[in-house]
Amino acid sequence: MGKISDRAKNMAESATLKMARLAGELKEQGKDIISLSLGEPDFNVPEYIKAAAKQAIDDNFSHYPPVPGYKDFREVICNKFKNENGLNYTPEQIVVSTGAKHSLMNIMLAVVNPGDEVVLPAPYWVSYIEMVKFAEGKPVIIDTSIETDFKITPEQLKGALSPKTKAFVFSNPCNPSGSSYTKEELSALVEVFKEHDCYIVSDEIYEYINFVEPNTSLGCFEEIKDRVITVNGVSKGFAMTGWRIGFIGAPLEVAKACAKVQGQFTSGANAIAQRASLVALRDKKDEVKKMRDVFLQRRDLLIELLSPIEGLKLNVPQGAFYLFPDVSGLLGKSANGKKINNVGELCEFLLEDCMVATTPGDAFGCPKNIRISYANSEEQLKEAAKRIKNSLGKLS
Ligand SMILES: Cc1ncc(COP(=O)(O)O)c(C=O)c1O
């Protein structure tokens, strides 16, 4: 008798983590791997945040923190939401968790009943769909393509929402496409949301890595603000992925339900990391903007290097740190006596042939695309582009 639950067995392994694992294993064997599969900034944590963490240890922040997070941290989060995003949440509406991933799982468990529909524009972040399924909800996918910069239209949204829709979930800026909706585009979507009584989960973890204009939070639209759950955290903007702090601002009933779920599963997030994150947000320094500027330079560099390569159809993403080229022109071709049938095989080919790790787009709901992260040094990006060009040139 198999002892593992169907729930665990049926869950897909995170494609991004799987790729990172494979690349890591090859690196350990001494292979010269360039990882463009990473979903994390390659920068170090700014010094003022490290100092705050050291201070927190000396100040003996060593006991269980309150389940939804320290009150003064939640106040700082409220101020951040108000001043930077135009969102009016009270500290009771904030829940701090062990990363935004944890925040999102809390939300799914708190709002999704078996059979509830959850609308996800594709490409979606890999974990959304598994979380919806784990909560026994039914994912409803809205397809997009590179031709529309992977953005949904109000008509598509209207077609996907139904009386069974419990929630809509998207990331803006988007992982993996890097798309960032303008205020006008969001406003047009709000006109549709107005007519449907569902929760709207706005994952803004890449907020600070936005190249066109300051990110617009969906929750700042008056007509729907009482139903918006805003997800954010310190992982991407402050290069603090390993510190594991995420947070939400949510309708009070949702915040309370999330805190209840969290209270049974994990309790409050790490005390030291919370104290440091409080300072990160409260005393935000230029470093955040500087990291964003470096990402922008790298984006432009990589687009310049990859654009001439036949078979890679690129757009210009406006945020995050990924390119998401359409590679459908390469599928069906062969190299080294092996046919490339799908994007998974294309990523495997790149890893084997030139030791560049990328991530197949099918895990994000886009089987024509691959994700290329530019959270890596210019030098490595240049070398990777050279290798990719050489390897893809072997396909015929
Ligand atoms: C869109 C999106 N949401 C949430 C997360 C999770 O962030 P955290 O590291 O804070 O759990 C990620 C991380 O890759 C992400 O890309």
The ligand as a Tripos MOL2 file, in Angstrom:
@<TRIPOS>MOLECULE
LIG
   16    16     1     0     0
SMALL
NO_CHARGES

@<TRIPOS>ATOM
      1 C1          5.0400   36.2200   -8.1880 C.3       1 LIG1
      2 C2          5.6490   35.7200   -6.9320 C.ar      1 LIG1
      3 N1          4.9060   35.7230   -5.8200 N.ar      1 LIG1
      4 C3          5.4080   35.2810   -4.6590 C.ar      1 LIG1
      5 C4          6.6850   34.8060   -4.5600 C.ar      1 LIG1
      6 C5          7.1780   34.2860   -3.2470 C.3       1 LIG1
      7 O1          7.9910   35.1840   -2.5990 O.3       1 LIG1
      8 P1          8.6620   34.8330   -1.2000 P.3       1 LIG1
      9 O2         10.0840   34.5530   -1.4760 O.co2     1 LIG1
     10 O3          8.4710   36.0830   -0.3790 O.co2     1 LIG1
     11 O4          7.9510   33.6750   -0.6190 O.co2     1 LIG1
     12 C6          7.4960   34.7760   -5.6950 C.ar      1 LIG1
     13 C7          8.8730   34.2380   -5.6170 C.2       1 LIG1
     14 O5          9.4400   33.7700   -6.5650 O.2       1 LIG1
     15 C8          6.9690   35.2520   -6.9060 C.ar      1 LIG1
     16 O6          7.7040   35.2610   -8.0100 O.3       1 LIG1
@<TRIPOS>BOND
     1     1     2 1
     2     2     3 ar
     3     2    15 ar
     4     3     4 ar
     5     4     5 ar
     6     5     6 1
     7     5    12 ar
     8     6     7 1
     9     7     8 1
    10     8     9 2
    11     8    10 1
    12     8    11 1
    13    12    13 1
    14    12    15 ar
    15    13    14 2
    16    15    16 1
@<TRIPOS>SUBSTRUCTURE
     1 LIG1         1 GROUP 0 **** ****
